[in-house]
Amino acid sequence: VALTMELYATPASRLDSFVAQWLQPHRKQKEEVLEAVWTVQQFLREECFEGDCGLDQEVRAVKVLKVGSFGNGTALRNTLEVELVAFLSCFHSFQQEAKHHQAILSLIWKKLWCCRDLLALGLEDVEIVQGVPNAVVFTIQTRRTAEPITVTIVPAYRALGPSVSNSQPHPEVYVSLIEAHGYPGNFSPSFSELQRNFVKHQPTKLKSLLRLVKHWYLEAHHPGSSPHPQCGGRVQMGHSRSEGQPVPETELLL
């Protein structure tokens, strides 16, 4: 509440200073979080996901993308949730992804428990969480300060191909998306690279504005969830363990 009142009392000319002082992540904490998450990214890149899931080929991640606030550079201070999208070699269409999505999640869940590097980071609470789309969610710790980080992994079809620019995707991509008849939002991770790049390459002032909007939204709709500089609160983005409900996509884009 005190921080919110201070925000309301801050003139427009000093908003950049407010963001830098209260909302931007501390450099050391951000580096620790990204170091731990890098271990997860390496696991996904190097692991071969084989199992009885109806696929007649080995499954590998062709690209692992850090999305959400850590991916686009708009994370709030003390935010310890990171979302990863794993584009897999076995998905050649939206229909294939829909058919094998749950089986792939089970394979990832099983392989996580066999990764020594992640076990060394205190891997725990590994769950397949219902959402839009379903995802694997777990907790690891930063190496030096042992702060818990919630990591979400979503497997996806790489609909945009290996080279993604900020230009519009080919119309055929949207035709195949419509023909897949998926539940609204289930295939949004396939477009996460386009979403991330749109925000990532914007000026610093726009990213500061996004942090302010996010802080205001959390205080207005989820009082107490916005990270306070004195108490280190955590922001729950993405999938909710308790309710299994996803945060609206407008929040994830921030």
C-alpha positions as CSV (number, residue, x, y, z in Angstrom):
1,V,0.0,0.0,0.0
2,A,2.8,2.4,0.9
3,L,4.5,1.8,-2.4
4,T,1.2,2.3,-4.3
5,M,0.7,5.6,-2.5
6,E,4.2,6.7,-3.4
7,L,3.5,5.8,-7.0
8,Y,0.4,8.0,-7.0
9,A,2.4,10.9,-5.5
10,T,5.2,10.6,-8.1
11,P,5.1,13.2,-10.9
12,A,5.3,12.0,-14.5
13,S,8.8,13.5,-14.8
14,R,10.1,11.1,-12.1
15,L,8.4,7.9,-13.1
16,D,11.6,6.5,-14.7
17,S,13.4,7.0,-11.4
18,F,10.5,5.3,-9.5
19,V,10.7,2.2,-11.8
20,A,14.5,2.0,-11.4
21,Q,14.3,2.4,-7.7
22,W,11.4,0.1,-6.8
23,L,10.3,-2.1,-9.8
24,Q,13.4,-3.1,-11.8
25,P,15.0,-6.4,-10.6
26,H,18.3,-6.1,-8.8
27,R,21.1,-7.2,-11.2
28,K,22.6,-9.9,-8.9
29,Q,19.2,-11.5,-8.3
30,K,18.3,-11.5,-11.9
31,E,21.7,-13.1,-12.8
32,E,21.1,-15.8,-10.2
33,V,17.6,-16.6,-11.5
34,L,18.8,-16.7,-15.1
35,E,21.8,-18.9,-14.2
36,A,19.5,-21.5,-12.6
37,V,17.0,-21.3,-15.5
38,W,19.9,-21.9,-17.9
39,T,20.3,-25.3,-16.4
40,V,16.7,-26.1,-17.3
41,Q,17.3,-24.8,-20.8
42,Q,20.3,-27.0,-21.2
43,F,18.3,-30.0,-19.9
44,L,15.7,-29.4,-22.6
45,R,18.2,-28.9,-25.4
46,E,20.3,-32.0,-24.6
47,E,17.7,-34.5,-23.5
48,C,16.1,-37.0,-25.9
49,F,12.5,-37.6,-24.9
50,E,11.8,-41.2,-25.8
51,G,8.8,-43.2,-24.6
52,D,5.5,-44.9,-25.5
53,C,3.6,-41.8,-26.6
54,G,2.6,-42.8,-30.1
55,L,5.6,-41.2,-31.8
56,D,7.9,-43.3,-34.0
57,Q,10.9,-41.0,-33.6
58,E,13.1,-39.5,-30.9
59,V,11.9,-36.2,-29.6
60,R,14.3,-33.3,-29.2
61,A,13.9,-29.6,-28.5
62,V,14.9,-27.7,-31.6
63,K,14.7,-24.4,-29.7
64,V,14.0,-23.4,-26.1
65,L,12.5,-19.9,-25.6
66,K,12.4,-17.9,-22.5
67,V,9.0,-16.0,-22.6
68,G,7.0,-13.9,-20.2
69,S,8.6,-11.0,-18.3
70,F,12.0,-12.6,-18.1
71,G,12.0,-13.2,-21.8
72,N,11.0,-9.7,-23.0
73,G,12.8,-7.6,-20.4
74,T,9.9,-6.4,-18.3
75,A,10.3,-8.5,-15.1
76,L,9.3,-6.9,-11.8
77,R,11.6,-7.0,-8.8
78,N,11.5,-10.2,-6.8
79,T,9.6,-12.0,-9.6
80,L,10.7,-15.6,-9.3
81,E,8.6,-17.2,-12.0
82,V,10.0,-18.1,-15.4
83,E,8.2,-19.5,-18.4
84,L,9.9,-21.6,-21.1
85,V,8.5,-22.8,-24.4
86,A,10.2,-25.9,-25.9
87,F,9.7,-26.2,-29.6
88,L,9.9,-30.0,-30.3
89,S,11.1,-31.9,-33.3
90,C,8.1,-34.3,-33.2
91,F,5.5,-31.6,-33.8
92,H,4.9,-30.9,-37.5
93,S,1.4,-29.5,-37.2
94,F,-1.0,-28.0,-34.6
95,Q,-3.0,-31.3,-34.8
96,Q,0.1,-33.3,-33.9
97,E,0.8,-31.1,-30.9
98,A,-2.8,-31.4,-29.7
99,K,-2.7,-35.2,-30.0
100,H,0.6,-35.8,-28.2
101,H,0.8,-32.7,-25.9
102,Q,-0.2,-34.6,-22.7
103,A,2.1,-37.6,-23.4
104,I,5.1,-35.3,-24.0
105,L,4.3,-33.5,-20.7
106,S,4.5,-36.9,-19.0
107,L,7.9,-37.7,-20.6
108,I,9.3,-34.3,-19.5
109,W,8.0,-34.9,-16.0
110,K,9.7,-38.3,-15.9
111,K,13.0,-37.0,-17.4
112,L,13.2,-34.1,-14.9
113,W,13.6,-36.5,-12.0
114,C,16.6,-38.1,-13.7
115,C,18.5,-34.8,-14.3
116,R,21.4,-34.6,-11.7
117,D,22.0,-30.9,-12.4
118,L,18.4,-30.0,-11.6
119,L,18.4,-32.3,-8.5
120,A,21.4,-30.4,-7.3
121,L,19.4,-27.2,-7.6
122,G,16.7,-28.7,-5.2
123,L,14.2,-29.8,-7.8
124,E,10.8,-30.4,-6.2
125,D,7.1,-30.1,-6.6
126,V,7.1,-31.3,-10.2
127,E,3.6,-31.3,-11.5
128,I,1.6,-31.4,-14.7
129,V,-0.7,-28.5,-14.2
130,Q,-4.0,-28.0,-16.0
131,G,-4.2,-24.7,-17.9
132,V,-4.4,-23.2,-21.4
133,P,-2.3,-25.0,-22.4
134,N,-1.4,-27.7,-19.9
135,A,2.2,-27.4,-18.6
136,V,4.9,-28.9,-16.4
137,V,5.5,-26.7,-13.4
138,F,8.3,-27.2,-10.8
139,T,10.5,-25.5,-8.3
140,I,14.3,-25.1,-8.2
141,Q,16.6,-22.9,-6.2
142,T,19.2,-20.3,-7.0
143,R,22.7,-21.7,-6.5
144,R,24.1,-19.2,-4.0
145,T,21.1,-17.7,-2.2
146,A,18.7,-20.8,-2.4
147,E,15.8,-18.6,-3.4
148,P,12.9,-20.8,-4.9
149,I,12.1,-20.3,-8.6
150,T,8.9,-21.6,-10.1
151,V,9.6,-22.8,-13.7
152,T,6.9,-23.5,-16.2
153,I,7.6,-25.6,-19.4
154,V,5.2,-25.7,-22.3
155,P,6.0,-27.9,-25.3
156,A,4.9,-26.4,-28.6
157,Y,4.8,-26.7,-32.4
158,R,7.2,-24.3,-34.1
159,A,4.6,-22.9,-36.5
160,L,6.6,-19.8,-37.4
161,G,9.6,-21.8,-38.6
162,P,13.3,-21.4,-37.7
163,S,13.6,-17.7,-38.7
164,V,11.2,-15.3,-36.9
165,S,11.2,-11.6,-37.6
166,N,8.8,-8.9,-36.4
167,S,6.9,-9.1,-39.7
168,Q,3.6,-10.8,-40.1
169,P,3.7,-14.6,-40.4
170,H,2.6,-16.2,-43.7
171,P,-1.2,-16.4,-44.0
172,E,-0.9,-20.2,-44.3
173,V,0.1,-20.3,-40.6
174,Y,-3.2,-18.8,-39.6
175,V,-5.1,-21.0,-42.0
176,S,-3.6,-24.1,-40.4
177,L,-4.3,-22.7,-36.9
178,I,-8.0,-22.2,-37.8
179,E,-8.3,-25.7,-39.3
180,A,-6.8,-27.2,-36.2
181,H,-10.0,-26.2,-34.2
182,G,-8.1,-25.9,-31.0
183,Y,-9.4,-24.5,-27.7
184,P,-8.7,-20.8,-27.6
185,G,-5.2,-20.1,-26.3
186,N,-4.0,-23.7,-26.5
187,F,-1.7,-22.9,-29.4
188,S,-0.6,-19.5,-28.3
189,P,2.9,-20.7,-27.3
190,S,3.6,-21.4,-31.0
191,F,3.5,-17.6,-31.5
192,S,5.4,-16.7,-28.3
193,E,8.6,-15.8,-30.2
194,L,6.7,-13.2,-32.1
195,Q,5.1,-11.9,-29.0
196,R,8.4,-11.8,-27.1
197,N,10.3,-10.0,-29.9
198,F,7.6,-7.4,-30.2
199,V,8.2,-6.2,-26.6
200,K,11.9,-7.1,-26.3
201,H,13.0,-4.6,-28.9
202,Q,10.9,-1.7,-27.7
203,P,12.5,1.4,-26.1
204,T,13.3,1.3,-22.4
205,K,10.5,3.9,-21.6
206,L,7.9,1.5,-23.0
207,K,9.2,-1.3,-20.9
208,S,9.1,1.0,-17.9
209,L,5.5,1.7,-18.7
210,L,4.7,-2.0,-18.9
211,R,6.3,-2.5,-15.4
212,L,4.1,0.3,-14.1
213,V,0.9,-1.1,-15.6
214,K,1.8,-4.6,-14.3
215,H,2.5,-3.2,-10.8
216,W,-0.8,-1.2,-10.8
217,Y,-2.8,-4.2,-12.1
218,L,-1.4,-6.5,-9.4
219,E,-2.1,-4.0,-6.7
220,A,-5.6,-3.3,-8.0
221,H,-6.7,-6.9,-8.7
222,H,-4.4,-9.0,-6.5
223,P,-3.6,-6.9,-3.5
224,G,-0.4,-8.0,-1.8
225,S,0.9,-10.0,-4.7
226,S,3.0,-7.2,-6.2
227,P,6.6,-7.5,-5.0
228,H,7.3,-4.9,-2.3
229,P,10.9,-3.7,-2.0
230,Q,11.0,-4.5,1.8
231,C,9.2,-7.8,1.9
232,G,10.2,-9.6,-1.3
233,G,6.7,-10.8,-2.3
234,R,6.3,-13.1,-5.3
235,V,4.3,-12.6,-8.4
236,Q,2.5,-15.7,-9.6
237,M,2.4,-15.5,-13.4
238,G,1.3,-18.3,-15.8
239,H,-0.3,-21.4,-14.4
240,S,-1.7,-21.6,-10.9
241,R,-0.9,-24.7,-8.9
242,S,-3.9,-24.2,-6.5
243,E,-6.6,-23.5,-9.0
244,G,-5.2,-24.8,-12.2
245,Q,-6.3,-21.7,-14.0
246,P,-4.1,-19.7,-16.3
247,V,-3.4,-16.0,-16.0
248,P,-5.1,-14.2,-18.9
249,E,-2.9,-13.9,-22.0
250,T,-2.9,-10.1,-21.7
251,E,-1.0,-10.6,-18.4
252,L,1.5,-13.1,-19.9
253,L,2.4,-10.7,-22.6
254,L,3.5,-8.1,-20.1
